[in-house]
Amino acid sequence: MRKTLLSIFVVFLIGLSGCASKQASTVESSKKVVVWHWLTDRQDTFLELAKMYKEKTGVDVVFELYAPSDIYSQKVRAAAQTDTLPDIYGILAEKKDFSSFIKAGHVANLTSYMEQNNNEWKDAFFIKALEVNIFESGNEFGVTPGIYGAPLDVMNIQMLYNKSLFKKAGLDPENPPATWEEFLEAGNKLKAAGIRGMVSGWGEIWLIGCFAYDYAFNIMGEDKVIATLRGDVPYTDPDWVTVFRLFEDMRDNNLLASGIVTMVNKVAEQAFANERAAFGFNGSWGVNVYYGMNPNLDYGVMLPPAYSSKYPMRVLGGPGGSFMVNNKSSNREKAIEFLRWFTSKNQQAYLAKETRNLPANKESLSVIPPILSHFADDMDGTYHWNNLPVVEKPQVTEMFSKGIQAIIIGEKTPEEVASEVQALKERL
């Protein structure tokens, strides 16, 4: 970062000395496409892809890593305020914040490029990956309709199970629990065999809320979930009380690891990778994490066991990350051409193979590790909070998830949590 700022300052001083020097500097700068990102596990692979692109086109692409993600986000916001964003970058924010970048002129509309050659670029992506970057006509943010980013990968969050520990507990490793009753029965068998049940980063309230909403969709369907978010259905409705009661069921049937309500996801990933729990609840990104921790881990992927047969079991999923092109960049066209190449079939296949993440380009699925294909199979049935027509207020979301934590440790009943969440929603 310091080196980059120094370079900019030096170029500025040289520019003051004469037009010829300034023109030469601009020509030199235009040879490079600069990309900012936060994806620590992919830096080496990005650099390899940049080398391939240089050999193919003669254009230098510089990937600059800034992590963790909160530091990266601060850097992007500061750069937007001073018009010093790079040629390509990602925006880690909700759609409202994303729209503010677009309206300030910091994001190029890629629609015309995506739709060239009969939508060749656009149609290569999973629609679930692309739609988070799309603003439809009449959107509430007042953004000109269009596609404003290219997804890098996709993700969804499911359950994982350890096949070796299943065998030890007398469970069938090729047929994990598919119903809630089977899930509760598995918990008691694991307990009898001295094996911990499920680990997950439920000290992070977004992840515990994700599990709850999966079951809300399964128990009451999308229309009723959205009606609740709008305020038309109370959280004291029997269906919501049932959602809260599931956590009591898991606690009472030995399915939840001790300390799960304070466990961060990295600790949970380590526990599952080191075979200290039979179940995990984690995203498709965990495939790469587990491989790094224990390459010989024998595990499978499963949808959370369905409580109801009335509605399908859906899981949170969508784009893992996207890149945007700086609309004010002097390298705008070069940046778009690189991004088109970077997200095409062969490059996405290489990225998926090297980093074990689900590619956003559906034409690249043939090369992904078999364990990832189980995540890919369920992409079309996912939901994403940013694509729902209404979102819950953050204060309600926080009380919702913290209330579930209180149920797990026995401090509150499902009915008490439902009443408290509804009371807060009504006050707001």
Stockholm file with secondary structure:
# STOCKHOLM 1.0

chainA/1-428         MRKTLLSIFVVFLIGLSGCASKQASTVESSKKVVVWHWLTDRQDTFLELAKMYKEKTGVDVVFELYAPSDIYSQKVRAAAQTDTLPDIYGILAEKKDFSSFIKAGHVANLTSYMEQNNNEWKDAFFIKALEVNIFESGNEFGVTPGIYGAPLDVMNIQMLYNKSLFKKAGLDPENPPATWEEFLEAGNKLKAAGIRGMVSGWGEIWLIGCFAYDYAFNIMGEDKVIATLRGDVPYTDPDWVTVFRLFEDMRDNNLLASGIVTMVNKVAEQAFANERAAFGFNGSWGVNVYYGMNPNLDYGVMLPPAYSSKYPMRVLGGPGGSFMVNNKSSNREKAIEFLRWFTSKNQQAYLAKETRNLPANKESLSVIPPILSHFADDMDGTYHWNNLPVVEKPQVTEMFSKGIQAIIIGEKTPEEVASEVQALKERL
#=GR chainA/1-428 SS CHHHHHHHHHHHHHHHTCHHHHHHHHHHHTTEEEEEECCGGGHHHHHHHHHHHHHHHSCEEEEEECCSHHHHHHHHHHHHHTTCCCSEECCCSCHHHHHHHHHTTCSCCCHHHHTHHHHHHHHTBCHHHHGGGEECTTCTTCCCSEECCEEEEEEEEEEEEEHHHHHHTTCCTTSCCCBHHHHHHHHHHHHHTTCCCEECCTTSHHHHHHHHHHHHHHHHHHHHHHHHHHTSSCTTSHHHHHHHHHHHHHHHTTCBCTTGGGCCHHHHHHHHHTTCCSEEEEETTHHHHHHHHCTTCCEEEECCCBSCSSSCCCCBEEEEEEEEECTTCTTHHHHHHHHHHHTSHHHHHHHHHHHCCEESBGGGGGGSCHHHHHHHTTGGGCBCGGGSSSCCCHHHHHHHHHHHHHHHTTSSCHHHHHHHHHHHHHHC
#=GC SS_cons         CHHHHHHHHHHHHHHHTCHHHHHHHHHHHTTEEEEEECCGGGHHHHHHHHHHHHHHHSCEEEEEECCSHHHHHHHHHHHHHTTCCCSEECCCSCHHHHHHHHHTTCSCCCHHHHTHHHHHHHHTBCHHHHGGGEECTTCTTCCCSEECCEEEEEEEEEEEEEHHHHHHTTCCTTSCCCBHHHHHHHHHHHHHTTCCCEECCTTSHHHHHHHHHHHHHHHHHHHHHHHHHHTSSCTTSHHHHHHHHHHHHHHHTTCBCTTGGGCCHHHHHHHHHTTCCSEEEEETTHHHHHHHHCTTCCEEEECCCBSCSSSCCCCBEEEEEEEEECTTCTTHHHHHHHHHHHTSHHHHHHHHHHHCCEESBGGGGGGSCHHHHHHHTTGGGCBCGGGSSSCCCHHHHHHHHHHHHHHHTTSSCHHHHHHHHHHHHHHC
//
